[in-house]
Amino acid sequence: MARLRRLALLVVLALFVAWLWPRPGELAGGAKTGGDTLARIREAGTVRVGFANEAPFAYVDAETGRLTGEAPELARLVFRQLGVAEIRGVLTEFGSLIPALKAGRFDVIAAGMYITPERCREILFSDPTYAIGEAFVVPAGNPLGLHGYRDLRDTEGATLGVVTGAIQLEYARAVGIADDRIRIFPDAPSAVDGVAAGRVSAYGATVLTVNDLLSKTSAPLERAEPFTELVLDGETVKGYGAFGFRRGDAALRDAFNQVLRGTIGTEAHLELVAPFGFTRDMLPGDATAAALCEGA
Amino acid sequence: MAFLQTHLPALLDGLRTTLQLTVGGALLAAALAAVAGLGRRSPRRLCRWPANVYVEVFRGTSALVQLFWFYFALPLFGVSLPALATGVLVLGLNSGAYGAEVVRSAIAAVPAGQWEAARALQLDERQALFRVILPQALPMMLPPAGNLLVELLKNTALVSLITLSELTFTAQVQRAATLETVPLFALTLAIYFAAAQVLLAGVRRLERHVTRHRRGRA
């Protein structure tokens, strides 16, 4: 009996180790930088793209397990034309995207990341692929009457939730909301739960993020309407999302841009991004990465 | 039921990564703890100092920052480990530093008379350590080692920083898709609890094994 039990234990242990044993590829994927990235990914037939699982920009479809969203679908299209058949997603936190790109953990950021002068100091951007405005998630009925960043600043006791590494922190500071009234959440779902639990008065994010989150949540929340667009230095603030590249990969970025220019605004492009809530009025117009990088 | 069908497969996949890190990290930590723990009580400076530096550096700095450094900073100096290897290495180095103190204190807790008795029986230093002292120190190490093991299991949640989708991060991803925060985190808690119970059962078995001679004679 004791021998049988020991044997059973050994079998269970062996199965356990076999389950845990790294599969091919799990121990691969060290950092790769330097050399001609475009040539390398063409030869490999795959390009590694970093994303932060933020619908509708770039996320894993919970049902199919497929990497999708505005940025990955567009990346697929562009890279196919550059002779790279496949994109492979590397999932990480939003705040880790830039360090991971720089460390060569993947070759492109495909997360719908906004072009900002600060980020331009760290990485290169493709030309933007969309331009969208801002919104707040607030409790149903908007009890504090928050209809914009300046409203929130002028409402005593109102606090704002933002996501780590996201642009909204800069907006909040730019209009003069004190840091002790800003709460930084690790991700969008936490920020939504933060509003639902009364931890913050509002959560600031892009229109598309807010629409997507509100379509999923069952908590009594709503989008603050009407919403006063943020105006800084006389210009309405819009977020211009683009793809990120390492500073050494200007050639790859330029090749990418060239294909992108022939794609953005075409019917095929609009059809591709329509399922994610992107519409014609969100096209970036003639904005370029170079102009947006100069910025304020 | 539909809830489990949607989320459980992904969570189990995350659990697999969590356990890979836990088991790999624990094996590395055990080896490092033994070497550094013995090193710290060595009369030779050449053994003692590196062990001291290792323990103090890894105990005294944040595991999260260490992960960040190994994963994002080292490649800039040309050293690049895959994500899983980085996770195992950093978690192992970290737990090993705490483990070294467990090893050292357990050895120190064996009464000095045992060393003297061993010497009186003509055992050399090494024989005394392996035949007399360690068999008594080992049962004292295991309860705090079990603590460290469970701590390690939970510390694996840090590695989402370095692109690994372990259990907690997987729960976050599933949550982002459906915003079912409460049931998802309840399920995740239950999975961690079950995993910790299995690990602790293993430690208890090991404890029984190393103290079997005591029961035999009682």
Chai-1 contact restraints between the chains, C-beta under 6 A:
chainA,res_idxA,chainB,res_idxB,connection_type,confidence,min_distance_angstrom,max_distance_angstrom,comment,restraint_id
A,L20,B,L19,contact,1.0,0.0,6.0,A-B,restraint_1
A,L20,B,Q20,contact,1.0,0.0,6.0,A-B,restraint_2
A,E26,B,L84,contact,1.0,0.0,6.0,A-B,restraint_3
A,L27,B,P82,contact,1.0,0.0,6.0,A-B,restraint_4
A,L27,B,L84,contact,1.0,0.0,6.0,A-B,restraint_5
A,G29,B,P82,contact,1.0,0.0,6.0,A-B,restraint_6
A,G30,B,S80,contact,1.0,0.0,6.0,A-B,restraint_7
A,G30,B,P82,contact,1.0,0.0,6.0,A-B,restraint_8
A,A31,B,P75,contact,1.0,0.0,6.0,A-B,restraint_9
A,A31,B,S80,contact,1.0,0.0,6.0,A-B,restraint_10
A,N53,B,V173,contact,1.0,0.0,6.0,A-B,restraint_11
A,N53,B,A176,contact,1.0,0.0,6.0,A-B,restraint_12
A,A62,B,A177,contact,1.0,0.0,6.0,A-B,restraint_13
A,V90,B,T163,contact,1.0,0.0,6.0,A-B,restraint_14
A,L91,B,S165,contact,1.0,0.0,6.0,A-B,restraint_15
A,T92,B,T163,contact,1.0,0.0,6.0,A-B,restraint_16
A,S96,B,L161,contact,1.0,0.0,6.0,A-B,restraint_17
A,P99,B,F72,contact,1.0,0.0,6.0,A-B,restraint_18
A,A103,B,F72,contact,1.0,0.0,6.0,A-B,restraint_19
A,A103,B,P75,contact,1.0,0.0,6.0,A-B,restraint_20
A,G104,B,P75,contact,1.0,0.0,6.0,A-B,restraint_21
A,P189,B,R175,contact,1.0,0.0,6.0,A-B,restraint_22
A,P189,B,A176,contact,1.0,0.0,6.0,A-B,restraint_23
A,P189,B,L179,contact,1.0,0.0,6.0,A-B,restraint_24
A,D193,B,T181,contact,1.0,0.0,6.0,A-B,restraint_25
A,K216,B,L179,contact,1.0,0.0,6.0,A-B,restraint_26
A,T217,B,L179,contact,1.0,0.0,6.0,A-B,restraint_27
